[in-house]
Amino acid sequence: MAKEQFRLASRMAKLGTETAFEVLGEVKALEAEGKHIVSFCIGEPDFDTPANIRKKAVEAIDSGDTHYTGPQGKIPLRDSISRHMKKTRGLDYSRDDIVVTPGGKLVIFSTIMALAGEGDEVIYPNPGYPIYESAIDFAGAKGIPLPYLEERRFVFELETLKGLITDRTRLIVINSPQNPTGGYVPREDLEELARICVEKDIMVLSDEIYSRLLYEGEFTSIATFPGMKERTIILDGFSKTYAMCGWRLGWAACPPGFAYWVTRMNTNTVSCAPSFVQTAGIEALDGPQDDIDSMVAEFKTRRDLIVGLLNDIEGVSCHSPKGAFYVFPNVTKAVKDLGFADAKELQEYLLYQGNVAVLHRENFGRKNTGEDQEYLRLSYATSQDNIRKGLAMIKAALEDKEKIASFLKAKGAKE
């Protein structure tokens, strides 16, 4: 049956998607036709999971570590996460305040579903990880987009944030370092945001999944400021830092009592994260960190490479991001000069005519009121050779006026 034939509940119309995976599907389809596509669309480290972690998982499977765990996660892993939080952030969490989840998305859904319902408002980053917007809509709450601004190196304005807070604001979502821009909220801004949240008694979901991927300065969690540990749910995990995206393992560090509700969501949806994966997670946190240090150093080298190559392309300008592994170049001039309607059309041209996969700005949230700039997101979680090759292909595609004219003409005829 076609999806239109089902009598779906109205809530399903509110459920968004993560379009990076949709573009990846297009890439795979083109590759099946024999095309070679250089892809910058997926935010997944191209490194293998470190050998000691893989070995520990195999040993766990061989020893029969394949049964249910409690829905909150294994005690040894929660203890390991507690030690990690103390070491990396100076925060004391008991095992009772930690919940292990199969990936970080469940922390997003659990927090938003628990704290925001009909009539409530949730402030979230825009552009931002699209699942925030989707989860808020699905919960029936009202999403209030907070612009992350290029002129501030993709950090929000505190005065703008203050103006968005109402007596219906139940939650503020922050992500730093940030997807899709690589922006990092400075300590002084976090401190002021913390003061506001304490004054207004507002909860915060702090997505810190990229906390180890910071190239300038030291990472600061908003939960470290007075009064904020009691108001902050921290999302973190293993996917980005330890190249474990496919393992699906994350965690929530919660204020006292809130872990109960995240655990209840686990019970009602996924039961628990796989037992042997949790065992591998202990090894990731407690084992050698040399591979992670090497990965971060390589990402920094790739960042510098891709930013330089992007800024060499006519009509493209790109800030150097402080963290994560994404660049968010401004392509407004290229879009206008070359006759594209917007960055979405440019993305389509680059994929189908340039054989390069990128994502456009609206893959990361609806445009903010008055927003008139066009952006693309590229993930540099790929080799230096791929970066050089892919950027050369983008440059060539944008210089081929005849190919652009042919693409736009054919597209106009179809419409």
C-alpha positions in Angstrom: 0.0 0.0 0.0 1.1 3.5 -0.7 1.6 5.6 2.4 -1.3 7.9 1.4 -3.7 4.9 1.8 -3.2 4.6 5.5 -5.5 6.4 7.9 -2.7 7.8 10.0 -3.1 9.6 13.4 -2.8 13.4 12.9 0.4 13.5 15.0 2.3 11.7 12.3 2.1 14.8 10.1 4.2 16.6 12.7 7.1 14.1 12.6 10.1 15.4 10.7 13.1 13.6 9.4 16.9 13.8 9.3 17.4 14.7 5.7 21.1 13.8 5.6 19.9 10.2 5.4 17.5 11.0 2.6 20.4 12.5 0.6 22.5 9.5 1.4 19.8 7.4 -0.1 20.0 9.5 -3.3 23.8 9.1 -3.3 23.5 5.3 -3.0 21.0 5.2 -5.9 23.3 7.2 -8.1 26.2 5.0 -7.2 24.1 2.0 -8.1 23.9 3.5 -11.6 27.6 3.6 -11.8 28.3 7.2 -10.8 31.1 8.0 -8.4 29.8 10.6 -5.8 32.0 12.4 -3.3 29.8 12.8 -0.3 30.0 15.5 2.4 26.4 14.9 3.6 26.7 12.5 6.6 28.1 13.5 10.0 29.9 10.2 10.7 33.6 9.8 11.4 35.3 7.9 8.6 37.7 6.3 11.1 37.2 2.7 12.3 36.2 2.3 16.0 39.4 1.9 18.0 40.7 -1.7 18.1 40.5 -2.0 21.9 36.8 -1.2 21.9 36.0 -3.6 19.1 38.0 -6.3 20.8 36.1 -5.8 24.0 32.7 -6.1 22.2 33.8 -9.4 20.6 34.9 -10.8 23.9 31.6 -9.7 25.5 29.6 -11.5 22.8 31.8 -14.6 23.0 31.2 -14.7 26.8 27.4 -14.6 26.4 27.0 -10.9 27.2 23.9 -10.8 25.0 21.0 -10.5 27.3 18.7 -7.7 28.5 20.1 -5.2 30.9 18.1 -2.9 33.2 16.5 -0.1 31.2 18.6 2.5 32.9 21.8 0.8 31.7 24.5 -1.4 33.3 25.8 -0.1 36.6 29.5 -0.5 35.6 28.8 1.7 32.5 26.9 4.3 34.5 29.7 4.4 37.0 32.2 4.9 34.2 30.1 7.7 32.7 30.0 9.3 36.2 33.8 9.3 36.4 33.9 10.7 32.8 31.6 13.6 33.7 33.8 14.4 36.7 37.0 14.3 34.6 35.7 16.2 31.6 33.4 18.7 33.3 34.1 18.7 37.0 30.5 17.6 37.6 29.5 15.0 40.2 26.7 12.6 39.0 25.7 9.5 40.9 24.9 6.4 38.9 21.3 7.0 39.7 21.4 10.2 37.6 22.8 8.6 34.5 20.6 6.8 31.9 22.2 4.8 29.0 20.3 5.1 25.7 20.7 3.5 22.2 22.0 6.7 20.7 21.4 10.3 21.6 18.1 10.9 19.8 16.2 9.2 22.5 17.5 11.7 25.0 16.1 14.5 22.8 12.7 12.8 22.5 12.6 11.8 26.2 13.4 15.2 27.5 11.1 17.1 25.2 8.2 14.7 25.6 8.6 14.8 29.4 8.8 18.6 29.8 6.8 20.1 26.9 3.2 19.5 25.8 0.3 21.4 24.3 0.6 25.2 24.9 4.3 24.9 26.1 7.2 26.6 24.3 10.6 25.2 23.6 13.4 27.5 22.3 15.8 25.6 20.0 18.8 26.4 17.8 18.1 27.4 14.2 19.9 26.4 12.0 20.2 23.3 14.1 20.0 19.5 14.3 16.6 18.8 12.7 15.5 16.3 15.3 15.0 19.1 17.8 12.3 20.8 15.7 10.8 17.4 14.8 10.6 16.3 18.5 9.0 19.6 19.6 6.4 19.4 16.9 5.6 15.8 17.6 5.2 16.5 21.3 2.6 19.1 20.4 4.6 22.0 21.8 5.4 25.2 20.1 9.0 25.5 18.8 10.6 28.9 19.1 13.6 29.1 16.8 16.7 30.9 18.2 18.8 32.2 15.3 22.5 31.2 15.3 24.1 34.1 13.4 26.9 34.1 10.9 28.1 37.5 12.1 28.6 36.0 15.6 30.4 32.9 14.1 27.1 31.0 14.5 26.3 31.8 18.1 22.9 33.2 19.3 22.4 36.8 20.5 21.6 36.9 24.2 19.2 39.9 23.8 17.3 37.9 21.1 17.1 34.9 23.4 15.8 37.1 26.2 13.1 38.4 23.9 11.9 34.9 23.1 11.3 33.8 26.7 7.7 33.9 27.9 5.8 32.5 30.8 5.1 29.4 28.6 8.8 28.7 28.0 9.5 25.2 29.5 12.8 24.3 27.9 15.8 25.8 26.1 17.8 23.5 23.8 21.5 24.4 23.2 24.1 22.6 21.1 27.7 23.5 21.4 29.9 22.7 19.5 27.1 22.8 17.0 25.7 20.9 14.1 25.4 22.2 11.3 27.7 25.2 11.7 30.5 24.2 14.0 29.8 27.2 16.2 30.8 27.2 19.8 28.9 29.2 22.5 31.6 31.1 24.6 31.8 30.7 28.3 30.5 34.3 29.0 27.4 33.7 27.0 26.7 30.4 28.7 27.2 32.1 32.1 24.6 34.8 31.2 22.2 32.1 29.8 22.6 30.2 33.1 21.7 33.3 35.1 18.6 33.8 33.0 17.5 30.2 33.4 17.9 30.3 37.2 16.0 33.5 37.4 13.2 32.3 35.2 13.4 28.6 36.4 13.8 27.2 32.9 15.2 23.8 32.1 17.9 23.2 29.6 18.7 20.4 27.3 22.4 20.7 26.5 23.5 18.6 23.5 27.2 18.1 24.2 27.8 15.2 21.7 30.7 17.2 20.1 32.3 18.3 23.4 35.6 16.5 22.7 35.7 17.9 19.1 36.8 21.5 20.1 39.8 23.0 18.3 40.1 26.3 20.2 39.9 26.8 24.0 38.4 24.5 26.6 34.9 23.0 26.6 32.4 24.4 29.2 29.1 22.9 30.0 26.3 25.1 31.1 25.6 22.6 33.9 28.8 23.8 35.7 27.3 27.2 36.6 25.5 27.8 39.9 22.0 26.5 39.9 22.2 24.8 36.5 23.1 21.2 37.3 19.6 21.0 38.8 18.1 22.4 35.6 20.1 20.7 32.9 19.9 17.4 31.1 23.2 16.7 29.3 23.1 14.6 26.2 26.4 12.9 25.3 27.5 9.7 23.7 30.0 7.6 21.9 29.2 8.1 18.2 31.3 11.1 17.3 34.2 10.9 19.8 34.9 7.2 19.4 33.7 6.6 15.8 30.8 4.5 17.1 27.9 5.8 15.2 26.6 2.4 14.2 26.9 1.0 17.7 24.1 3.3 18.9 25.2 4.2 22.4 24.6 7.5 24.3 23.6 8.8 27.7 21.7 11.4 29.6 23.2 13.0 32.7 20.1 14.2 34.6 19.1 16.5 37.5 18.0 14.5 40.6 14.8 12.6 39.9 14.7 13.2 36.1 16.5 10.0 35.2 13.3 8.1 36.2 11.5 9.6 33.2 14.2 9.0 30.7 14.4 5.4 32.0 10.6 5.1 31.7 10.9 6.1 28.0 13.6 3.4 27.5 11.2 0.9 29.0 8.4 1.9 26.7 10.4 2.1 23.5 13.7 0.3 23.3 13.9 -1.6 26.6 17.7 -1.1 26.8 20.9 -0.6 24.9 22.5 -3.9 23.8 24.5 -5.4 26.7 27.7 -6.1 24.8 27.7 -2.6 23.3 27.5 -1.2 26.8 30.5 -3.3 27.8 32.4 -1.8 24.8 31.3 1.6 26.1 33.1 1.0 29.4 36.3 0.2 27.5 35.9 3.4 25.3 35.7 5.7 28.4 38.2 3.9 30.6 40.6 2.6 28.0 43.4 4.4 26.1 42.5 7.7 24.5 45.4 8.0 22.0 43.2 7.1 19.0 40.7 9.9 20.0 43.5 12.5 20.3 44.7 11.5 16.9 41.2 11.7 15.3 40.7 15.2 16.8 44.1 16.4 15.4 43.2 15.0 12.0 39.8 16.7 12.0 41.5 20.0 12.8 43.8 19.6 9.8 40.8 18.7 7.6 38.9 21.8 8.9 41.8 24.1 7.9 42.0 22.4 4.5 38.3 22.6 3.6 37.9 26.1 4.8 40.8 27.3 2.6 39.4 25.5 -0.5 35.9 26.8 0.0 37.1 30.4 0.3 39.0 29.9 -3.0 35.7 29.4 -4.9 34.0 32.5 -6.4 30.8 33.5 -4.6 31.5 31.3 -1.5 32.7 32.5 1.9 33.3 30.3 4.9 34.2 30.9 8.6 36.6 28.5 10.3 34.4 26.6 12.8 35.6 26.1 16.4 34.3 22.6 16.8 32.4 19.5 15.5 33.3 18.4 11.9 31.1 20.7 9.8 31.5 23.8 7.7 28.6 26.1 6.8 29.7 28.2 3.9 27.7 31.2 2.8 26.8 30.7 -0.9 24.4 33.6 -1.4 26.6 35.3 -4.0 27.1 32.1 -6.0 23.4 31.4 -5.9 22.5 34.8 -7.2 25.3 35.2 -9.7 24.7 31.8 -11.3 20.9 32.0 -11.4 19.9 29.4 -8.9 16.7 30.0 -6.9 18.3 29.1 -3.6 20.8 26.8 -1.9 18.4 23.8 -2.3 18.6 24.1 -6.1 22.3 24.5 -5.8 22.5 21.4 -3.8 20.5 19.5 -6.4 22.8 20.8 -9.2 25.9 19.8 -7.4 24.6 16.3 -6.7 23.2 15.5 -10.2 25.6 17.4 -12.3 28.7 17.8 -10.2 28.6 14.4 -8.5 29.1 16.0 -5.0 26.7 15.5 -2.1 26.1 18.4 0.3 23.2 19.6 2.3 21.3 22.9 2.1 20.4 25.2 4.9 16.8 24.2 5.2 17.8 20.7 6.0 18.5 22.2 9.4 15.3 23.9 10.2 12.8 26.3 8.7 14.4 29.7 7.8 14.2 32.4 10.5 12.0 35.4 9.9 13.9 37.9 7.8 16.7 35.4 7.0 17.9 36.2 3.4 21.3 34.3 3.2 21.9 31.0 1.6 24.1 28.3 3.1 25.3 24.7 2.5 26.6 22.2 5.1 29.6 20.0 4.4 30.9 17.4 6.7 34.7 17.0 6.7 34.5 13.6 8.4 36.1 12.3 5.3 39.7 11.9 4.0 41.9 14.8 2.9 42.0 13.3 -0.6 38.2 13.3 -0.7 38.1 16.9 0.5 40.6 18.0 -2.2 38.8 16.0 -4.9 35.3 17.0 -3.9 36.1 20.7 -3.6 37.8 20.7 -7.0 34.6 19.1 -8.4 32.4 21.8 -6.7 34.7 24.6 -8.1 34.5 23.1 -11.6 30.8 22.6 -11.5 30.2 26.3 -10.4 32.5 27.5 -13.2 30.7 25.5 -15.9 28.2 28.1 -17.0 27.0 25.9 -19.9 26.2 23.0 -17.7 24.4 25.3 -15.2 22.3 26.8 -18.0 21.3 23.4 -19.3 20.4 22.1 -15.8 18.2 25.2 -15.0 16.5 25.0 -18.4 15.7 21.3 -18.0 14.5 21.9 -14.5 12.3 24.7 -15.6 10.8 22.6 -18.4 9.9 19.9 -15.9 8.2 22.4 -13.6 
